[in-house]
Amino acid sequence: MFSMDCSAIFNDNTLKPKEKTERISNSLVNNELQLSDLIDYAKKSKDANKASCVEAIEFVTAKKPEFATKECLDFVSDCLTETAPRIKWESARVVGNIPIYFRIIWIKQLSIY
């Protein structure tokens, strides 16, 4: 259901890229958008839109670090290996926003792979 709205936001040429990211991050904060829906959309998107989705997650985790669920951490972990520099950068910023406790768990999970 959200994919249609997300596509509409990204295809809206009247919005600047930052406005698109802000609109998505505000939707996440206001619970108008589920994180899992955004992640599903981002996984199917081209690099520019995927980076904007990760940036929206970064904005939210900067204010609410507890927003980073296991699904979110798995997603940004995968994004760290992307070829697009902006995706890597924004993913690293999400990891930097999460509390140290979650980072330790995340690092331990990565070492299992």
Backbone hydrogen bonds in HBPLUS format (Angstrom, degrees):
<---DONOR---> <-ACCEPTOR-->    atom                        ^
c    i                          cat <-CA-CA->   ^        H-A-AA   ^      H-
h    n   atom  resd res      DA  || num        DHA   H-A  angle D-A-AA Bond
n    s   type  num  typ     dist DA aas  dist angle  dist       angle   num
A0005-ASP N   A0002-PHE O   2.81 MM   3  5.08 110.3  2.30 106.2 123.5     1
A0006-CYS N   A0002-PHE O   2.71 MM   4  5.93 165.6  1.73 165.1 170.3     2
A0007-SER N   A0003-SER O   2.78 MM   4  5.83 160.8  1.81 145.8 151.5     3
A0008-ALA N   A0004-MET O   2.95 MM   4  6.15 151.4  2.03 140.5 148.8     4
A0009-ILE N   A0005-ASP O   2.90 MM   4  6.23 150.9  1.99 147.1 154.8     5
A0010-PHE N   A0006-CYS O   2.94 MM   4  6.23 169.2  1.95 157.6 159.6     6
A0011-ASN N   A0007-SER O   2.84 MM   4  5.93 139.5  2.00 144.8 156.1     7
A0012-ASP N   A0009-ILE O   3.24 MM   3  5.23 155.2  2.31 100.5 108.0     8
A0015-LEU N   A0012-ASP O   3.29 MM   3  5.87 161.1  2.32 112.7 117.9     9
A0019-GLU N   A0016-LYS O   2.96 MM   3  5.19 120.6  2.32 105.3 120.8    10
A0020-LYS N   A0016-LYS O   3.07 MM   4  6.43 151.0  2.16 156.3 165.1    11
A0021-THR N   A0017-PRO O   3.10 MM   4  6.42 161.0  2.14 150.3 154.7    12
A0022-GLU N   A0018-LYS O   2.87 MM   4  6.08 160.5  1.90 148.9 154.6    13
A0023-ARG N   A0019-GLU O   2.90 MM   4  6.01 157.6  1.95 144.7 150.8    14
A0024-ILE N   A0020-LYS O   3.07 MM   4  6.31 157.2  2.12 147.7 153.3    15
A0025-SER N   A0021-THR O   2.89 MM   4  6.12 166.9  1.91 154.3 158.2    16
A0026-ASN N   A0022-GLU O   2.85 MM   4  5.97 159.6  1.89 150.5 156.1    17
A0027-SER N   A0023-ARG O   3.07 MM   4  6.23 147.2  2.18 137.1 146.0    18
A0028-LEU N   A0024-ILE O   3.01 MM   4  6.37 145.7  2.13 146.7 156.1    19
A0029-VAL N   A0025-SER O   3.00 MM   4  6.29 164.2  2.02 152.2 155.6    20
A0030-ASN N   A0026-ASN O   2.92 MM   4  6.04 156.7  1.98 147.6 153.9    21
A0032-GLU N   A0027-SER O   2.82 MM   5  4.84 141.4  1.97 154.0 158.1    22
A0033-LEU N   A0027-SER O   3.13 MM   6  5.28 131.7  2.38 129.4 121.3    23
A0031-ASN N   A0028-LEU O   3.16 MM   3  5.13 161.1  2.19 106.2 109.9    24
A0037-ASP N   A0034-GLN O   3.08 MM   3  5.30 125.3  2.39 101.1 114.6    25
A0038-LEU N   A0034-GLN O   3.17 MM   4  6.59 155.7  2.23 151.5 158.0    26
A0039-ILE N   A0035-LEU O   2.92 MM   4  6.19 160.2  1.96 155.1 160.8    27
A0040-ASP N   A0036-SER O   2.97 MM   4  6.13 158.6  2.02 142.7 148.5    28
A0041-TYR N   A0037-ASP O   2.99 MM   4  6.22 157.4  2.04 145.0 151.1    29
A0042-ALA N   A0038-LEU O   2.83 MM   4  6.05 163.5  1.86 152.3 157.1    30
A0043-LYS N   A0039-ILE O   2.95 MM   4  6.13 156.8  2.01 152.0 157.2    31
A0044-LYS N   A0041-TYR O   3.09 MM   3  5.45 138.6  2.27 105.7 116.7    32
A0045-SER N   A0042-ALA O   3.07 MM   3  4.97 153.3  2.15 101.7 110.1    33
A0050-LYS N   A0046-LYS O   2.87 MM   4  5.98 160.8  1.90 161.0 167.2    34
A0051-ALA N   A0047-ASP O   2.83 MM   4  5.95 159.9  1.87 152.0 156.8    35
A0052-SER N   A0048-ALA O   3.12 MM   4  6.36 150.2  2.22 138.4 146.3    36
A0053-CYS N   A0049-ASN O   2.94 MM   4  6.22 149.0  2.03 146.0 154.3    37
A0054-VAL N   A0050-LYS O   2.95 MM   4  6.29 159.7  1.99 152.5 157.5    38
A0055-GLU N   A0051-ALA O   2.82 MM   4  6.02 152.5  1.89 145.0 153.7    39
A0056-ALA N   A0052-SER O   2.93 MM   4  6.14 147.9  2.03 141.3 149.3    40
A0057-ILE N   A0053-CYS O   3.09 MM   4  6.45 152.5  2.17 144.3 151.4    41
A0058-GLU N   A0054-VAL O   2.87 MM   4  6.18 149.1  1.96 144.9 154.3    42
A0059-PHE N   A0055-GLU O   2.91 MM   4  6.25 153.7  1.98 150.7 156.5    43
A0060-VAL N   A0056-ALA O   3.17 MM   4  6.47 158.4  2.22 146.1 151.0    44
A0061-THR N   A0057-ILE O   2.87 MM   4  6.13 167.5  1.89 156.5 160.0    45
A0062-ALA N   A0058-GLU O   2.96 MM   4  6.04 136.7  2.15 144.2 154.9    46
A0063-LYS N   A0060-VAL O   3.07 MM   3  5.42 133.2  2.30 105.0 116.6    47
A0064-LYS N   A0060-VAL O   2.72 MM   4  5.84 161.2  1.75 156.5 163.2    48
A0067-PHE N   A0064-LYS O   2.93 MM   3  5.60 164.0  1.96 123.1 128.0    49
A0068-ALA N   A0065-PRO O   3.18 MM   3  6.03 171.1  2.19 123.3 125.4    50
A0073-LEU N   A0069-THR O   2.90 MM   4  6.23 161.6  1.93 153.8 158.4    51
A0074-ASP N   A0070-LYS O   2.84 MM   4  6.05 158.8  1.88 153.7 159.5    52
A0075-PHE N   A0071-GLU O   2.97 MM   4  6.14 156.2  2.03 143.8 150.4    53
A0076-VAL N   A0072-CYS O   2.90 MM   4  6.21 171.0  1.91 159.8 160.9    54
A0077-SER N   A0073-LEU O   2.88 MM   4  5.89 145.8  2.00 140.6 150.6    55
A0078-ASP N   A0074-ASP O   3.07 MM   4  6.31 156.1  2.13 144.4 149.7    56
A0079-CYS N   A0075-PHE O   2.98 MM   4  6.29 147.8  2.09 144.2 154.2    57
A0080-LEU N   A0076-VAL O   3.10 MM   4  6.30 128.5  2.37 137.8 148.7    58
A0080-LEU N   A0077-SER O   3.23 MM   3  5.34 140.6  2.40  97.4 108.0    59
A0081-THR N   A0078-ASP O   3.22 MM   3  5.86 162.2  2.25 113.8 119.1    60
A0082-GLU N   A0079-CYS O   3.05 MM   3  5.18 167.8  2.06 111.2 114.4    61
A0088-LYS N   A0084-ALA O   3.27 MM   4  6.62 163.9  2.29 155.3 159.5    62
A0089-TRP N   A0085-PRO O   2.86 MM   4  6.04 165.3  1.88 154.3 158.8    63
A0090-GLU N   A0086-ARG O   2.96 MM   4  6.06 173.9  1.96 150.8 152.4    64
A0091-SER N   A0087-ILE O   2.98 MM   4  6.05 155.2  2.04 146.1 153.6    65
A0092-ALA N   A0088-LYS O   2.91 MM   4  6.13 157.4  1.96 152.0 158.0    66
A0093-ARG N   A0089-TRP O   3.04 MM   4  6.34 147.8  2.15 145.6 154.8    67
A0094-VAL N   A0090-GLU O   3.04 MM   4  6.37 145.8  2.16 143.1 151.6    68
A0095-VAL N   A0091-SER O   3.09 MM   4  6.45 162.7  2.12 151.5 155.1    69
A0096-GLY N   A0092-ALA O   2.93 MM   4  6.19 150.7  2.01 143.0 151.6    70
A0097-ASN N   A0093-ARG O   3.06 MM   4  6.27 127.8  2.35 136.9 149.5    71
A0097-ASN N   A0094-VAL O   3.00 MM   3  5.13 137.1  2.19 100.0 112.5    72
A0098-ILE N   A0095-VAL O   3.36 MM   3  5.60 147.6  2.47 103.3 111.5    73
A0102-PHE N   A0099-PRO O   3.08 MM   3  5.58 119.0  2.47 109.6 122.4    74
A0103-ARG N   A0099-PRO O   3.11 MM   4  6.47 150.6  2.20 147.6 156.6    75
A0104-ILE N   A0100-ILE O   2.96 MM   4  6.23 154.2  2.02 154.8 160.0    76
A0105-ILE N   A0101-TYR O   3.23 MM   4  6.56 163.1  2.26 148.3 152.0    77
A0106-TRP N   A0102-PHE O   2.85 MM   4  6.00 159.4  1.89 146.8 153.4    78
A0107-ILE N   A0103-ARG O   2.81 MM   4  6.00 160.6  1.84 152.2 156.5    79
A0108-LYS N   A0104-ILE O   3.01 MM   4  6.20 160.2  2.05 148.5 153.9    80
A0109-GLN N   A0105-ILE O   2.96 MM   4  6.24 151.1  2.05 147.5 155.6    81
A0110-LEU N   A0106-TRP O   2.95 MM   4  6.25 153.4  2.02 148.5 156.0    82
A0111-SER N   A0107-ILE O   3.01 MM   4  6.28 149.3  2.11 148.0 155.8    83
A0112-ILE N   A0109-GLN O   3.16 MM   3  5.27 142.0  2.32  98.9 109.7    84
A0113-TYR N   A0110-LEU O   3.18 MM   3  5.47 130.3  2.44 102.2 113.5    85
